[in-house]
Amino acid sequence: MVLILTTNLFKKRENSSFINPNIKYKYYEQHYKNIKIESGGYLIHEENINKGKRISKFSPNLYSNINLNIKPK
């Protein structure tokens, strides 16, 4: 299955683990026509192992088929 998104994803923040300095958490927000989608985006759990990076967890919460009629006031 292929998910085609008509939205943009922007990096929100990146945190290092307090317990293990070799782990980073990267958070991305989903936007549609420059409007942030509430709770849309994903989290990546990245580990540095032997001078290489590995994604050990990926938690998506992506929305598709967004139908908004956006008109400025």
C-alpha positions in Angstrom: 0.0 0.0 0.0 1.3 3.4 -0.9 0.0 6.5 0.9 0.1 9.7 -1.2 0.2 12.8 1.0 -0.7 16.2 -0.3 0.7 17.7 2.9 4.1 18.9 4.1 6.1 17.6 7.1 8.3 19.9 9.1 10.7 19.1 11.8 9.4 20.3 15.1 12.1 19.3 17.5 14.8 16.9 18.3 15.5 15.6 21.8 18.3 13.4 23.2 17.4 10.6 25.7 18.1 11.4 29.3 18.9 7.8 30.0 21.0 6.9 26.9 22.9 9.7 25.0 23.0 7.5 21.9 19.3 7.8 21.4 17.5 10.7 19.7 13.8 11.4 19.3 12.8 13.5 16.2 9.4 14.9 16.0 7.8 16.1 12.7 4.5 18.0 12.2 2.1 17.5 9.4 0.8 20.7 7.6 -1.8 21.2 4.9 -1.6 24.4 2.9 0.6 25.9 5.7 -2.0 25.0 8.4 -0.8 22.7 11.1 -2.9 19.5 11.4 -3.6 18.8 15.0 -1.9 15.6 16.1 -0.6 14.9 12.6 3.0 13.9 12.1 5.4 11.3 13.2 8.1 10.4 15.7 11.4 8.7 14.9 13.4 6.9 17.5 17.0 6.9 16.2 20.0 5.1 17.7 23.7 5.8 17.1 25.3 2.4 16.8 29.0 1.9 15.9 29.2 5.4 14.2 26.1 4.6 12.2 22.4 5.6 12.7 19.5 3.2 12.9 15.8 3.9 13.2 14.5 1.5 15.8 11.0 2.9 16.0 8.7 4.9 13.7 5.4 6.1 15.1 3.2 7.7 12.3 0.0 9.6 12.8 -0.5 10.9 9.3 -3.8 12.1 7.8 -4.8 11.7 4.2 -7.8 12.7 2.1 -7.9 16.1 3.7 -10.7 18.2 2.3 -10.7 21.8 3.5 -12.0 24.9 1.8 -9.7 27.6 3.0 -10.8 31.2 2.5 -9.1 34.2 4.2 -11.4 36.4 6.3 
